[in-house]
Amino acid sequence: MSEQTVYLDGQYLPLAEARVPVLDRGFIFGDGVYEVVPVYAGRAFRWPQHRARLGRSLAAIRIADPLGAAGWDALVRELVGRHPWPDQFVYIQVTRGVAPRAHPFPADATPTVFAMSSELKAPAAALLEKGVSLASLPDERWLHCDIKSTSLLGNVLARQAAIDAGAHECVMFRDGFLTEGAASNVWVARDGVVRGVPAGPLALEGIRVGLIESLCAAEGIAFERRRIHRDELGRADELMISSATQEILPVTLLDGKPVGNGIPGPLHRRLHQAYQRAKSDPAIAGWS
Ligand SMILES: Cc1ncc(COP(=O)(O)O)c(C=O)c1O
């Protein structure tokens, strides 16, 4: 049993009481999109960017936005306010709704809107002090990885393959070039430059991508986005991964070999510290 209150189709109710019909297209087809939004000291962090990405994901799969900007704002505020934790992460999911099972879009289904908020714990000190490990894998997912879709089977299988290999996360490559992790963006630093992959259909545009670009600019760290060959990861001084719940983690092992000198590096330290400050900086956090 959980004390969590969730939002489902206009109602707030205990998590254990939330029910979705089995013919929901999210269950049958994975026909939906989602968001994960961190909340610090009770306020959603970079919420305008998350809301905009949700809008792009909905438009990409042709679901009309069921709530609109003001509706999403109110939902997130209300859900966060119903929980005691200062730091939370809000999960939002929209599916195409309930309809007889058939692939074409149903003519008259109403989107199912679900949201829940959970306690957000800061990344464990051991992960920051020792760093995490990555396992290289071919990227076998589809060609619309920029859509934050609930159809995550490729990501789930990749993440499990990394865990089976004893790693924390995977790093995926398509035609020899970096795409991303199963649930994170990947950063490659060499000679003082932090590099990430270009925006496009092969990787999710993480909300931390724009954030890390801003943090680098503020810190005077060179930042570049371009295609990154897998050999460059082997020569990197530092590797990092980023996501809403993990912030920015240092990577110290790649396929069992040390990254750089095998300990978290100075660029990670600076970006981690800048990230902590950003959590209460209204201009970066997106609070007006
Ligand atoms: C596949 C994938 N790439 C990248 C990210 C990072 O995105 P964000 O910074 O918005 O959490 C995630 C987040 O979970 C993800 O699932």
PDBQT file of the ligand as one rigid body, heavy atoms in Angstrom, charges set to zero:
ROOT
HETATM    1  C1  LIG A 301      16.156   7.524 -23.629  1.00  0.00    +0.000 C 
HETATM    2  C2  LIG A 301      16.423   8.709 -22.778  1.00  0.00    +0.000 A 
HETATM    3  N1  LIG A 301      17.347   9.599 -23.174  1.00  0.00    +0.000 NA
HETATM    4  C3  LIG A 301      17.635  10.693 -22.427  1.00  0.00    +0.000 A 
HETATM    5  C4  LIG A 301      16.993  10.939 -21.223  1.00  0.00    +0.000 A 
HETATM    6  C5  LIG A 301      17.312  12.170 -20.417  1.00  0.00    +0.000 C 
HETATM    7  O1  LIG A 301      16.277  13.108 -20.537  1.00  0.00    +0.000 OA
HETATM    8  P1  LIG A 301      15.948  14.153 -19.368  1.00  0.00    +0.000 P 
HETATM    9  O2  LIG A 301      17.181  14.976 -19.152  1.00  0.00    +0.000 OA
HETATM   10  O3  LIG A 301      14.830  14.946 -19.908  1.00  0.00    +0.000 OA
HETATM   11  O4  LIG A 301      15.585  13.328 -18.164  1.00  0.00    +0.000 OA
HETATM   12  C6  LIG A 301      16.019  10.043 -20.779  1.00  0.00    +0.000 A 
HETATM   13  C7  LIG A 301      15.320  10.287 -19.498  1.00  0.00    +0.000 C 
HETATM   14  O5  LIG A 301      14.822   9.406 -18.866  1.00  0.00    +0.000 OA
HETATM   15  C8  LIG A 301      15.714   8.912 -21.572  1.00  0.00    +0.000 A 
HETATM   16  O6  LIG A 301      14.767   8.031 -21.191  1.00  0.00    +0.000 OA
ENDROOT
TORSDOF 0
